[in-house]
Amino acid sequence: MTFEIRFTGSAAEDLERLYDFILTPDTQEVSLAERALRAVYEGIATLRASPFTCRKAQSNLPFLRELIIPFGRSGYLALFEIDDRDTVTILAVRHQLEDDYY
């Protein structure tokens, strides 16, 4: 079974914000921002095959889950919901050191 992955508007904005946070006029930072974004997309792509392997975000909401995406010394968290047997929706993406996204 393969799940389709959708992004909410706010999750797409999160990705832009995270990219812009790293981005500076220095070309090395552009490379870092691109690698970080690629790591997030590659992590999220794993949800196509196995979203139920990720931890529950809240114990009383079995379909609300979070994916840990390693990158460097920390990484990112993607909050997502398993909508049905075919679809996963990414609700938010944050750096692990940011405030909570609930």
N, C-alpha and C positions, 0 to 999 in steps of 0.2 A: 504494500500500500504506500502510495506517495501522496503527501499533503501539499496543497498549494499554499504558498506563503504570501500574505498580504500585509501591508503596512498602513497604520492609521496616519492621518496627516500629521499628528503631533510626533509620532515615531520618526517620520521622514524629516521633520524639523529638528529632532534630536540629533540625527545623523549629520545634518548640515552644521548644527551648533558644535558638535564634537570635532568635526573636521576643521571648522573655522578657529576653534580654540587652539589647535596645534599649529595651524597655518600662519606663517610669517613670510615676509619677502625672501628670506633665506631659502635657497633651493633644497638644502638638507631638510628643512622643516616640511617642505612640500612633500618630499619623499616619505618622511615619517607619517604625515597625515594620510597619505595614500596607502601606506602599509597598514595603518591602524584601521582605516575604513575597509580595506580588503579583509583584514582579520575578522572584523564584525560581520561582513557579508558571508565569509566562509563559515563562521560559527553558526550564523542563522540558517545557512543552507543545510546544516545537519538536521534541522527540524523537519525537513522534507521526509525523512525516513523514520525518525524516532523522537517525536516530541514528548512522549510519555516518560522518557528516561530522565528528563529534567526535574529538578526539585519543585515541589509545590510552593507557591509564593505565600499562600495562606492555607492552613490545614482544613478549613471549612469550605474552600473553593477548589475542588479537585482539578478543574480545567484551567485555572490561572496558575501559570508556572513561570520560572525564570531560568534563563540559560546563562551560565558563566562562560565568558569568552576571554581566555588568557591573552595578554599582550604586554610584553615587557615585564616589569616588576609587579604590575597589577593587572588591569584589564577592564573589561566592560561587562555589564549585565543587560540582558534583554528580557523585558517583561512581555509575556505573550499569553494568549488564550487559545485553547483548542476549541474552535467553534463547533465543529462537527467532524464526521469521519473523513472529510476531505480538505478541511481548511484550518490553517493556523494564522492568527492575526497578531502581528507585532504591535504592542501598545506603547512601549517606551524603550529607549536605550539610554543608559547612563554609564559614565565612568565609575568604577568601583569606589572611588574616593568621594563621589558626589553625595549629596543628600538623597534620602529615599525618594522613590518615584511613585509611591502608592497614592 
